[in-house]
Amino acid sequence: MKLVVAAVGRMRSGPERELSARYRERAAAMGRTLGFRGIEIIEIEESRSRRSEDRMRDEAARLSAAIPENAAIVALDARGKALSSTDFAARLALWRDRGIPAVFLLIGGADGLAECLRERAELVLGFGGATWPHQLVRIMLLEQIYRATAILSGHPYHRE
């Protein structure tokens, strides 16, 4: 199963990009032994529309165009469900075991994700009630993917 992080906006060079790459590489290496075929990053250009609703709609259309038909969709949203790392790992394993070809994890832009994407998602995932910059959300998501692979492989990175 392929894991795809589709995010509105670009990760600029610097420490955030380096940390993001480190978690992605670790997760991809450990994930290969678990049936995960790598972690792809798709960066969607931010909309230049003036109104928030128009920006979210434009970005949702671009994100939707990247999602294949049989993919599981996870929408990252501040109002989403907070899962433990163990539960997140179990969810990834369940999709893998069901033969889902890809999981698309969507990160919206400054205005968030359009409702149409949250409605399509099998899981709306949140990292608590706080609002986070989308660059930090990407890093936290990649760390959680790495942690999930560690949990599923029995690696000691994750401690309860």
C-alpha positions as YAML, in Angstrom:
chain: A
units: angstrom
residues:
- id: 1
  name: MET
  ca: [0.00, 0.00, 0.00]
- id: 2
  name: LYS
  ca: [1.27, 3.43, -0.93]
- id: 3
  name: LEU
  ca: [1.03, 6.31, 1.54]
- id: 4
  name: VAL
  ca: [0.58, 9.76, 0.01]
- id: 5
  name: VAL
  ca: [0.70, 13.04, 1.90]
- id: 6
  name: ALA
  ca: [-1.04, 15.60, -0.30]
- id: 7
  name: ALA
  ca: [-0.57, 19.08, 1.10]
- id: 8
  name: VAL
  ca: [-1.52, 22.57, 0.04]
- id: 9
  name: GLY
  ca: [1.60, 24.71, -0.05]
- id: 10
  name: ARG
  ca: [5.28, 24.03, -0.37]
- id: 11
  name: MET
  ca: [7.67, 23.07, 2.37]
- id: 12
  name: ARG
  ca: [10.43, 25.66, 2.15]
- id: 13
  name: SER
  ca: [14.06, 24.72, 2.62]
- id: 14
  name: GLY
  ca: [15.33, 24.83, 6.16]
- id: 15
  name: PRO
  ca: [15.00, 22.85, 9.38]
- id: 16
  name: GLU
  ca: [11.30, 22.05, 8.86]
- id: 17
  name: ARG
  ca: [12.01, 20.50, 5.46]
- id: 18
  name: GLU
  ca: [14.96, 18.56, 6.86]
- id: 19
  name: LEU
  ca: [12.90, 17.17, 9.75]
- id: 20
  name: SER
  ca: [10.07, 16.30, 7.37]
- id: 21
  name: ALA
  ca: [12.50, 14.45, 5.09]
- id: 22
  name: ARG
  ca: [14.06, 12.59, 8.03]
- id: 23
  name: TYR
  ca: [10.71, 11.19, 9.23]
- id: 24
  name: ARG
  ca: [9.66, 10.36, 5.67]
- id: 25
  name: GLU
  ca: [12.87, 8.44, 5.00]
- id: 26
  name: ARG
  ca: [12.67, 6.55, 8.29]
- id: 27
  name: ALA
  ca: [9.01, 5.65, 7.73]
- id: 28
  name: ALA
  ca: [9.66, 4.55, 4.15]
- id: 29
  name: ALA
  ca: [12.59, 2.34, 5.15]
- id: 30
  name: MET
  ca: [10.74, 0.65, 8.01]
- id: 31
  name: GLY
  ca: [7.48, 0.54, 6.09]
- id: 32
  name: ARG
  ca: [8.89, -1.54, 3.24]
- id: 33
  name: THR
  ca: [9.07, -4.59, 5.49]
- id: 34
  name: LEU
  ca: [5.43, -4.05, 6.46]
- id: 35
  name: GLY
  ca: [3.91, -3.81, 3.00]
- id: 36
  name: PHE
  ca: [3.99, -0.03, 2.64]
- id: 37
  name: ARG
  ca: [5.40, 0.99, -0.74]
- id: 38
  name: GLY
  ca: [6.93, 4.28, 0.24]
- id: 39
  name: ILE
  ca: [5.63, 7.69, 1.15]
- id: 40
  name: GLU
  ca: [4.93, 10.12, -1.62]
- id: 41
  name: ILE
  ca: [4.55, 13.86, -1.06]
- id: 42
  name: ILE
  ca: [2.32, 15.85, -3.38]
- id: 43
  name: GLU
  ca: [2.40, 19.61, -2.99]
- id: 44
  name: ILE
  ca: [-0.61, 21.51, -4.29]
- id: 45
  name: GLU
  ca: [-0.26, 25.18, -5.15]
- id: 46
  name: GLU
  ca: [-2.11, 27.53, -2.82]
- id: 47
  name: SER
  ca: [-5.10, 29.26, -4.38]
- id: 48
  name: ARG
  ca: [-4.82, 32.98, -5.06]
- id: 49
  name: SER
  ca: [-8.55, 33.62, -4.76]
- id: 50
  name: ARG
  ca: [-9.53, 36.49, -2.50]
- id: 51
  name: ARG
  ca: [-12.35, 34.81, -0.57]
- id: 52
  name: SER
  ca: [-11.69, 31.98, 1.87]
- id: 53
  name: GLU
  ca: [-14.52, 29.84, 0.44]
- id: 54
  name: ASP
  ca: [-13.14, 30.21, -3.08]
- id: 55
  name: ARG
  ca: [-9.61, 29.34, -1.96]
- id: 56
  name: MET
  ca: [-10.80, 26.19, -0.18]
- id: 57
  name: ARG
  ca: [-12.89, 25.18, -3.20]
- id: 58
  name: ASP
  ca: [-9.95, 25.70, -5.62]
- id: 59
  name: GLU
  ca: [-7.56, 23.78, -3.38]
- id: 60
  name: ALA
  ca: [-10.10, 20.99, -2.86]
- id: 61
  name: ALA
  ca: [-10.43, 20.59, -6.63]
- id: 62
  name: ARG
  ca: [-6.64, 20.30, -6.99]
- id: 63
  name: LEU
  ca: [-6.39, 17.81, -4.12]
- id: 64
  name: SER
  ca: [-9.33, 15.77, -5.46]
- id: 65
  name: ALA
  ca: [-7.69, 15.52, -8.88]
- id: 66
  name: ALA
  ca: [-4.69, 13.79, -7.28]
- id: 67
  name: ILE
  ca: [-6.71, 11.10, -5.46]
- id: 68
  name: PRO
  ca: [-7.22, 7.81, -7.31]
- id: 69
  name: GLU
  ca: [-10.61, 6.10, -7.15]
- id: 70
  name: ASN
  ca: [-9.85, 3.27, -4.70]
- id: 71
  name: ALA
  ca: [-7.77, 5.21, -2.21]
- id: 72
  name: ALA
  ca: [-8.64, 5.63, 1.46]
- id: 73
  name: ILE
  ca: [-8.78, 9.31, 2.37]
- id: 74
  name: VAL
  ca: [-7.66, 10.84, 5.65]
- id: 75
  name: ALA
  ca: [-8.44, 14.53, 6.09]
- id: 76
  name: LEU
  ca: [-6.33, 16.44, 8.61]
- id: 77
  name: ASP
  ca: [-8.54, 18.94, 10.42]
- id: 78
  name: ALA
  ca: [-8.40, 20.69, 13.79]
- id: 79
  name: ARG
  ca: [-11.93, 19.42, 14.46]
- id: 80
  name: GLY
  ca: [-10.95, 15.85, 13.59]
- id: 81
  name: LYS
  ca: [-10.74, 12.82, 15.81]
- id: 82
  name: ALA
  ca: [-7.66, 12.57, 18.00]
- id: 83
  name: LEU
  ca: [-6.32, 9.03, 17.69]
- id: 84
  name: SER
  ca: [-3.60, 7.52, 19.79]
- id: 85
  name: SER
  ca: [-0.49, 6.51, 17.87]
- id: 86
  name: THR
  ca: [-1.39, 2.87, 18.42]
- id: 87
  name: ASP
  ca: [-4.88, 3.40, 17.01]
- id: 88
  name: PHE
  ca: [-3.46, 5.25, 14.00]
- id: 89
  name: ALA
  ca: [-1.04, 2.38, 13.36]
- id: 90
  name: ALA
  ca: [-3.93, -0.10, 13.62]
- id: 91
  name: ARG
  ca: [-5.95, 1.91, 11.10]
- id: 92
  name: LEU
  ca: [-3.06, 1.89, 8.59]
- id: 93
  name: ALA
  ca: [-2.62, -1.85, 9.11]
- id: 94
  name: LEU
  ca: [-6.34, -2.44, 8.59]
- id: 95
  name: TRP
  ca: [-6.33, -0.58, 5.27]
- id: 96
  name: ARG
  ca: [-3.18, -2.46, 4.20]
- id: 97
  name: ASP
  ca: [-4.72, -5.81, 5.16]
- id: 98
  name: ARG
  ca: [-7.92, -4.96, 3.25]
- id: 99
  name: GLY
  ca: [-5.83, -4.48, 0.10]
- id: 100
  name: ILE
  ca: [-6.42, -0.74, -0.19]
- id: 101
  name: PRO
  ca: [-3.87, 0.37, -2.83]
- id: 102
  name: ALA
  ca: [-3.21, 3.83, -1.38]
- id: 103
  name: VAL
  ca: [-3.99, 6.05, 1.58]
- id: 104
  name: PHE
  ca: [-4.14, 9.77, 0.82]
- id: 105
  name: LEU
  ca: [-3.56, 12.00, 3.84]
- id: 106
  name: LEU
  ca: [-4.77, 15.51, 3.03]
- id: 107
  name: ILE
  ca: [-3.45, 18.71, 4.59]
- id: 108
  name: GLY
  ca: [-5.28, 21.90, 3.68]
- id: 109
  name: GLY
  ca: [-3.92, 25.37, 3.31]
- id: 110
  name: ALA
  ca: [-4.27, 28.36, 5.60]
- id: 111
  name: ASP
  ca: [-8.08, 28.18, 5.42]
- id: 112
  name: GLY
  ca: [-8.25, 24.42, 6.02]
- id: 113
  name: LEU
  ca: [-9.95, 21.75, 3.92]
- id: 114
  name: ALA
  ca: [-13.24, 22.20, 2.14]
- id: 115
  name: GLU
  ca: [-16.21, 20.34, 3.59]
- id: 116
  name: CYS
  ca: [-16.48, 18.19, 0.43]
- id: 117
  name: LEU
  ca: [-13.09, 16.62, 1.23]
- id: 118
  name: ARG
  ca: [-13.90, 16.05, 4.90]
- id: 119
  name: GLU
  ca: [-17.13, 14.32, 3.82]
- id: 120
  name: ARG
  ca: [-15.23, 12.00, 1.43]
- id: 121
  name: ALA
  ca: [-12.69, 11.03, 4.09]
- id: 122
  name: GLU
  ca: [-12.85, 7.70, 5.86]
- id: 123
  name: LEU
  ca: [-11.09, 9.38, 8.76]
- id: 124
  name: VAL
  ca: [-10.96, 13.03, 9.79]
- id: 125
  name: LEU
  ca: [-7.88, 13.22, 11.95]
- id: 126
  name: GLY
  ca: [-6.92, 16.03, 14.31]
- id: 127
  name: PHE
  ca: [-3.83, 16.77, 16.35]
- id: 128
  name: GLY
  ca: [-5.76, 18.40, 19.18]
- id: 129
  name: GLY
  ca: [-7.86, 21.51, 19.34]
- id: 130
  name: ALA
  ca: [-5.06, 23.95, 18.60]
- id: 131
  name: THR
  ca: [-4.53, 25.43, 15.16]
- id: 132
  name: TRP
  ca: [-1.19, 24.40, 13.67]
- id: 133
  name: PRO
  ca: [0.68, 25.81, 10.65]
- id: 134
  name: HIS
  ca: [0.34, 23.35, 7.79]
- id: 135
  name: GLN
  ca: [4.14, 22.87, 7.62]
- id: 136
  name: LEU
  ca: [4.15, 21.67, 11.24]
- id: 137
  name: VAL
  ca: [1.13, 19.45, 10.58]
- id: 138
  name: ARG
  ca: [3.11, 17.78, 7.78]
- id: 139
  name: ILE
  ca: [6.03, 17.13, 10.12]
- id: 140
  name: MET
  ca: [3.74, 15.78, 12.87]
- id: 141
  name: LEU
  ca: [1.91, 13.57, 10.36]
- id: 142
  name: LEU
  ca: [5.14, 12.13, 8.97]
- id: 143
  name: GLU
  ca: [6.36, 11.50, 12.51]
- id: 144
  name: GLN
  ca: [3.11, 9.65, 13.27]
- id: 145
  name: ILE
  ca: [3.51, 7.57, 10.11]
- id: 146
  name: TYR
  ca: [7.05, 6.71, 11.19]
- id: 147
  name: ARG
  ca: [5.78, 5.92, 14.71]
- id: 148
  name: ALA
  ca: [3.05, 3.71, 13.19]
- id: 149
  name: THR
  ca: [5.63, 1.71, 11.26]
- id: 150
  name: ALA
  ca: [7.69, 1.37, 14.45]
- id: 151
  name: ILE
  ca: [4.63, 0.14, 16.37]
- id: 152
  name: LEU
  ca: [3.68, -2.35, 13.65]
- id: 153
  name: SER
  ca: [7.22, -3.72, 13.41]
- id: 154
  name: GLY
  ca: [7.78, -3.93, 17.17]
- id: 155
  name: HIS
  ca: [10.59, -1.35, 17.08]
- id: 156
  name: PRO
  ca: [11.28, 0.30, 20.46]
- id: 157
  name: TYR
  ca: [10.84, 3.88, 19.16]
- id: 158
  name: HIS
  ca: [7.29, 3.98, 20.51]
- id: 159
  name: ARG
  ca: [6.84, 3.72, 24.25]
- id: 160
  name: GLU
  ca: [3.52, 3.54, 26.06]
...
